[in-house]
Amino acid sequence: MRLTLHTDYALRTMIYLGLHTDRLTSIHEIAQAYGISENHLVKIIHRLGRGGFIETSRGRKGGLRLGRPAAEIRLGDIVRYTEEDIGLVACMQPPPADGSKPCLLVGGCFLRGVLDEALGNFMAVLDHYTLADALTEHERRLLGGQLFPAP
């Protein structure tokens, strides 16, 4: 399974905001830190804001911050929210509007069960960790910010 660039940037954004909870940050600042496109980041910030992962404020003194404490944000929740299509194969997607089957074997395929189990385990690992777990000394050293002791 490969996560989309959208999810990759969303996770990076969340890490950056988690390291800078002492102040508001800007899209420009995050884009500069990671060397990524501000235009693409705008879409990601908008989506994360709609999902309640971050808070945004506009205006001269506006900026971005986490929507809740890093210890309350599960990495799996971020991935589920930002990935448009998490199914590994066509039969794991919602059925087509025309009622057709994506595969001849739908309804009794062994492989689908195996892939479903694999995806479940992948997400379970991500659900085991919070954003706070991802805020290590390594990230702080490279991205600045400060680490707060875990509660």
NORSULLIN-V655429 format. One record per residue. N is the residue number from 1. SS is DSSP state (H for helix, E for strand, L for the rest). Layout:
<<N:SS> <N:SS>>
This chain:
<<1:L> <2:L> <3:L> <4:L> <5:H> <6:H> <7:H> <8:H> <9:H> <10:H> <11:H> <12:H> <13:H> <14:H> <15:H> <16:H> <17:H> <18:H> <19:H> <20:L> <21:L> <22:L> <23:L> <24:L> <25:E> <26:L> <27:H> <28:H> <29:H> <30:H> <31:H> <32:H> <33:H> <34:H> <35:L> <36:L> <37:L> <38:H> <39:H> <40:H> <41:H> <42:H> <43:H> <44:H> <45:H> <46:H> <47:H> <48:H> <49:H> <50:H> <51:L> <52:L> <53:L> <54:E> <55:E> <56:E> <57:E> <58:L> <59:L> <60:L> <61:L> <62:L> <63:E> <64:E> <65:E> <66:E> <67:L> <68:L> <69:L> <70:H> <71:H> <72:H> <73:L> <74:E> <75:H> <76:H> <77:H> <78:H> <79:H> <80:H> <81:H> <82:H> <83:L> <84:L> <85:L> <86:L> <87:L> <88:L> <89:L> <90:H> <91:H> <92:H> <93:L> <94:L> <95:L> <96:L> <97:L> <98:L> <99:L> <100:L> <101:L> <102:L> <103:L> <104:L> <105:L> <106:L> <107:L> <108:L> <109:L> <110:H> <111:H> <112:H> <113:H> <114:H> <115:H> <116:H> <117:H> <118:H> <119:H> <120:H> <121:H> <122:H> <123:H> <124:H> <125:H> <126:H> <127:H> <128:H> <129:L> <130:E> <131:H> <132:H> <133:H> <134:H> <135:L> <136:L> <137:H> <138:H> <139:H> <140:H> <141:H> <142:H> <143:H> <144:L> <145:L> <146:L> <147:L> <148:L> <149:L> <150:L> <151:L>>
